[in-house]
Amino acid sequence: MLFRLITAVCLLASMSFVSQLAHAQKVANYDLTDAKPLERLRPPVPTSPSPRPATRGRLHPPPPPTPEESDEGVCGGILASPLLEVSILSLDRDSYAFGDEFTFVLRLKAIYPTRVPVRASMAEIEPSDPNVGYEWRSMWLSLELQSSTHRTVGVGMRLLQLYGSKDTPGSEIDLKAGEWIELRGKARMKWANSPHGTLPASKEKYVLRLPLKSAKEFDARAFAMRGEGYRYDAASRKETRVCHPAEHSSGVDPVHITITPSPNS
């Protein structure tokens, strides 16, 4: 009896392992190198008490969530275990002048089952029918540079902002644990420092001043951030926040690069 029980447990463990291996695969490629964010077709109306001009393409901050949307206070919380692992698969060079355009390939791998947005602009997820409301959520993909030779405050630059809606087929992709997608895009190797005095004095002295005066060595890592979503009501053309725990996902292995001063500096 004991032998049969042990055999059954081993069989179940083996089946689970095989199932995980079956899910460990790339499921899609997205080439966004030529993607140009389009203006939002139907931007939400300004919210009171501080109305703003309804500028096309600009996302106005919606009002705080109502109690029924707050999901027991989860808004503003941080997810303890990231759902994704974000890695740099390749950069087109290992040395750049400050301000150079570069091409990157990222891998977004699910640690736990999750849904990932894959559209480059809000216009791509808006329903064609103006009378239909929808809910949406975005994700920022960024590059963090940390000096590998001396202590400096890390700098970051945004690579992509992706949008998705459960109400718009094809704007998101479901990933099982172990599955991943690859994203190709373009960005510029440049950043701006925070205004003087923003950081504590203990960190301010380690800020890498711009413009660069000499070549600097960096370890580059990719990371993703996403938080609350938004619900657009077609009848009122108003938008409210929908609470989700904030996620900060990053990769482990850095890519070593050199950045030289801009030829124009």
PETA-V940523 format. One record per residue. RES is the residue in one small letter. PHI is phi in radians with two decimals (none if undefined). NEAR is the number of other C-alpha atoms within 12 Angstrom. Layout:
<<RES | PHI | NEAR> <RES | PHI | NEAR>>
//
This chain:
<<m | none | 7> <l | -1.08 | 8> <f | -1.07 | 9> <r | -1.13 | 10> <l | -1.12 | 11> <i | -1.10 | 12> <t | -1.09 | 13> <a | -1.13 | 14> <v | -1.11 | 14> <c | -1.11 | 14> <l | -1.13 | 14> <l | -1.12 | 14> <a | -1.11 | 14> <s | -1.15 | 14> <m | -1.11 | 14> <s | -1.13 | 14> <f | -1.12 | 15> <v | -1.12 | 14> <s | -1.11 | 17> <q | -1.13 | 20> <l | -1.11 | 16> <a | -1.11 | 16> <h | -1.50 | 22> <a | -1.40 | 21> <q | -2.79 | 22> <k | -1.37 | 22> <v | -1.99 | 23> <a | -2.89 | 22> <n | -2.06 | 19> <y | -2.28 | 28> <d | -1.73 | 22> <l | -1.98 | 26> <t | -1.11 | 20> <d | -1.87 | 14> <a | -1.23 | 21> <k | -2.09 | 19> <p | -0.95 | 22> <l | -1.68 | 19> <e | -1.12 | 19> <r | -1.14 | 24> <l | -1.21 | 24> <r | -2.32 | 35> <p | -1.15 | 29> <p | -1.20 | 34> <v | -1.24 | 29> <p | -1.05 | 24> <t | -1.71 | 22> <s | -1.49 | 14> <p | -1.61 | 8> <s | -2.09 | 12> <p | -1.13 | 15> <r | -2.20 | 17> <p | -1.03 | 16> <a | -1.38 | 19> <t | -1.38 | 17> <r | -1.10 | 19> <g | 1.55 | 19> <r | -1.67 | 22> <l | -1.63 | 28> <h | -1.47 | 28> <p | -1.07 | 24> <p | -1.30 | 29> <p | -1.22 | 22> <p | -1.01 | 21> <p | -1.17 | 25> <t | -1.34 | 18> <p | -0.94 | 15> <e | -1.24 | 15> <e | -1.63 | 21> <s | -1.33 | 21> <d | 0.89 | 18> <e | 1.01 | 15> <g | 1.40 | 17> <v | -1.28 | 20> <c | -1.02 | 25> <g | 1.46 | 22> <g | -1.35 | 19> <i | -2.11 | 21> <l | -1.21 | 20> <a | -1.15 | 11> <s | -1.98 | 16> <p | -1.00 | 28> <l | -1.51 | 34> <l | -2.23 | 38> <e | -2.08 | 36> <v | -1.96 | 35> <s | -2.27 | 34> <i | -1.51 | 36> <l | -1.44 | 26> <s | -2.86 | 26> <l | -2.09 | 30> <d | -1.29 | 21> <r | -2.56 | 19> <d | -1.98 | 23> <s | -2.52 | 25> <y | -2.40 | 27> <a | -1.51 | 28> <f | -0.98 | 29> <g | 1.72 | 24> <d | -1.10 | 24> <e | -1.37 | 21> <f | -2.48 | 25> <t | -1.91 | 27> <f | -2.30 | 35> <v | -2.27 | 31> <l | -1.98 | 36> <r | -2.03 | 35> <l | -1.91 | 47> <k | -1.96 | 40> <a | -1.35 | 35> <i | -1.48 | 25> <y | -2.24 | 23> <p | -0.96 | 21> <t | -2.74 | 23> <r | -2.12 | 31> <v | -2.10 | 41> <p | -1.27 | 39> <v | -2.40 | 40> <r | -1.78 | 35> <a | -1.56 | 34> <s | -2.68 | 31> <m | -1.11 | 37> <a | -1.05 | 28> <e | -1.36 | 30> <i | -1.94 | 37> <e | -1.26 | 36> <p | -1.06 | 27> <s | -1.19 | 17> <d | -1.49 | 14> <p | -1.15 | 18> <n | -1.60 | 15> <v | -1.86 | 20> <g | -1.45 | 28> <y | -2.82 | 32> <e | -2.05 | 30> <w | -2.49 | 40> <r | -2.63 | 39> <s | -2.08 | 35> <m | -2.41 | 36> <w | -1.69 | 32> <l | -1.99 | 44> <s | -2.33 | 36> <l | -2.05 | 40> <e | -1.89 | 32> <l | -1.96 | 32> <q | -2.19 | 30> <s | -1.06 | 28> <s | -1.71 | 19> <t | -2.02 | 14> <h | -2.69 | 15> <r | -1.36 | 19> <t | -2.41 | 22> <v | -1.26 | 25> <g | -1.11 | 27> <v | -2.07 | 28> <g | -2.40 | 28> <m | -2.46 | 28> <r | -1.41 | 27> <l | -1.76 | 36> <l | -2.58 | 38> <q | -2.12 | 32> <l | -1.90 | 37> <y | -2.19 | 36> <g | -2.67 | 36> <s | -2.49 | 35> <k | -1.16 | 27> <d | -1.59 | 21> <t | -2.11 | 27> <p | -0.99 | 18> <g | 1.53 | 20> <s | -1.53 | 30> <e | -2.38 | 29> <i | -2.28 | 31> <d | -1.53 | 29> <l | -2.09 | 27> <k | -1.45 | 28> <a | -0.99 | 28> <g | 1.69 | 29> <e | -1.47 | 32> <w | -2.57 | 34> <i | -2.14 | 35> <e | -2.06 | 30> <l | -2.13 | 38> <r | -1.97 | 31> <g | -2.74 | 34> <k | -2.22 | 30> <a | -2.72 | 29> <r | -2.04 | 24> <m | -1.44 | 37> <k | -2.66 | 28> <w | -2.70 | 26> <a | -2.20 | 20> <n | -1.38 | 22> <s | -1.16 | 19> <p | -0.96 | 12> <h | -0.99 | 16> <g | 1.70 | 13> <t | -1.18 | 13> <l | -1.59 | 15> <p | -1.05 | 14> <a | -1.00 | 12> <s | -1.15 | 13> <k | -1.80 | 17> <e | -0.98 | 20> <k | -1.21 | 16> <y | -1.78 | 20> <v | -1.17 | 28> <l | -1.41 | 29> <r | -1.26 | 22> <l | -1.97 | 21> <p | -1.28 | 23> <l | -1.08 | 25> <k | -1.79 | 17> <s | -2.68 | 18> <a | -1.13 | 21> <k | -2.21 | 30> <e | -1.69 | 27> <f | -2.37 | 32> <d | -1.77 | 30> <a | -1.80 | 36> <r | -2.30 | 38> <a | -1.72 | 41> <f | -2.61 | 37> <a | -2.20 | 39> <m | -2.38 | 34> <r | -2.67 | 34> <g | -2.49 | 27> <e | -1.16 | 32> <g | -1.85 | 33> <y | -2.45 | 33> <r | -2.08 | 31> <y | -1.72 | 34> <d | -1.70 | 25> <a | -1.17 | 23> <a | -1.18 | 16> <s | -1.67 | 19> <r | 1.01 | 24> <k | -1.90 | 27> <e | -2.26 | 31> <t | -2.21 | 35> <r | -1.33 | 30> <v | -2.14 | 31> <c | -1.34 | 30> <h | -2.44 | 26> <p | -1.17 | 26> <a | -1.23 | 27> <e | -2.14 | 28> <h | -2.27 | 26> <s | -1.94 | 33> <s | -2.48 | 32> <g | -1.79 | 31> <v | -1.83 | 17> <d | -1.50 | 17> <p | -1.42 | 25> <v | -1.94 | 30> <h | -1.50 | 25> <i | -2.40 | 29> <t | -2.04 | 28> <i | -2.12 | 32> <t | -1.86 | 26> <p | -1.03 | 24> <s | -1.14 | 20> <p | -1.05 | 16> <n | -1.61 | 12> <s | -1.53 | 13>>
//
